[in-house]
Amino acid sequence: MTKDASRLRQEQVERLCEIGAYLRQVRERYGLSLDEVATQTMIQARLLRAIEEGSLEKLPEPVYIQGFIKLYADALELDGNEFADAFPTEKQMRVAQTSTWKDSPAAQLRPLHLYLAYVVLIMASVSLLSHLVSRSSPETVTSVRPLTTSELASPEAPSPIPSPSPTPDGANRPPNDPSRPVRVDVTLTAQSWMRVVIDGSTEFEGVLPEGTEETWMGTSQIIVRAGNAGGVMVSHNQGQAERMGAPGAVEERAYTLSQESARLP
């Protein structure tokens, strides 16, 4: 193994450990398992585990590792391209070696050229400003006279714009649907991954940002699972809103028409 190849592999191991540790941290914060991420990304769980542990020897070629990192980061609502580019490959190193500072156009400019360019730019700006000022005539300048007290009190004076009245809580929520008597209103005080299953069918699964307000209605049962229970306020059938659990905790609750809620394991 050459010196460059050894250095590249060492850098790949270090970067993979950093990227994998961060992705695992975000995954655990959302309350996702490796199997759930594997189902979403179509990547085997053992490969995802190797990325999190920084085990380069358990992974295929670097170009495939970049693809796995991109899909993994995208599944966690992160910038997959940015994380993939952070993992070095032989192609990136070869491009970095061939593109040197001496070959760049900026390296061809000497300080004297820069000074001359600055001077010409300043002179052109001053000349243009003088030309515009000389063309303006005094007749075109109009003075603005402040309004007197009598004019402000006259009927012609504009009336102040009234401030909008505050919107009552729940005004933007949809009306009740008699055909779907089970209703759950959710308000997020912090970002959280959520899954909502209505009458046995998954209605929503993903990350919701802070400030989101959602309403789900069903006929018999609504199951709500949150990856950050401390940031989720839930109201059942327009009752008192309650926090699902502690910050960072994973909680799952079932809501029906006959009972308030049932905490699921």
Phi, psi and omega in degrees: 000126181290170181295318179295319180293321178295319179294321179296317182294321178297320179292323178296319179296316182295314180295321181296321178297318180293313181295315182297319179295322180290318180297321178296321179298316180292319180299314180294327178295326178276354179074030181260144174267165178296326179295323178293319178293322179297320178296322182285323185263350184063028176250137182299144183297328181293327177287321176296322179293323178295324177295315181295325182273354181071027181272088183295327183291343180267004184246159180283205182300152182305327181294326176287324177299318178300319178295319178297317181297320180297312180295320180297312181295320178298323180294336179263017179063033176252175179278098184297321180297320181295318180290322179294319180292337180287344178270117186285148175230169180297325180294319179296320180293322180294321177293321180293327180285325182281331180266093181260169181292326182294332181276349183282150179298329182293330181289341180282345180276126175271160178306324179297320178297320179296317180298317180296321179295319178297316182297315180297319180296319180293317180296320179294322179293318179295319180296318179294320180295319179295322180295319180292321180293320181292332181282336181284133181259154180297334183292336184278350181271121180249137180271149180257115181269130179292148179289141177277173181295322179292323179291324178294328181274353182287159180297337183285343182294137182294140179279148180296148181283124181291142178284143181293142179286144181296145180278126180297154180299135178082004182293332181270000180284148178291155179290163179293149178244112182302330180286345178230084189285344180270120185232136177229122175255130184238132175232127183262121173267354175204157180298141181203145169281139183220152172225131182236122179245120182248119178052040176090354181244136179288115181271325182207144173207120181165189182260129178249135181281168177299138180094355181290138175236122182228151176230129176236141180229142180217177183268326184229319186207142174231124179252126181242127177238131183233137177277339176230079188298334181290343180256015184237120174256128185237134175240126182258123180051045176060032175271197181291130180288135180230148176285138185291328182180205183276155177300132180083351181276152177262120181231148177224127182229148178246132181242131178231178180284329187272343182223160182293300178197158176230123181281127182262149179289000000 
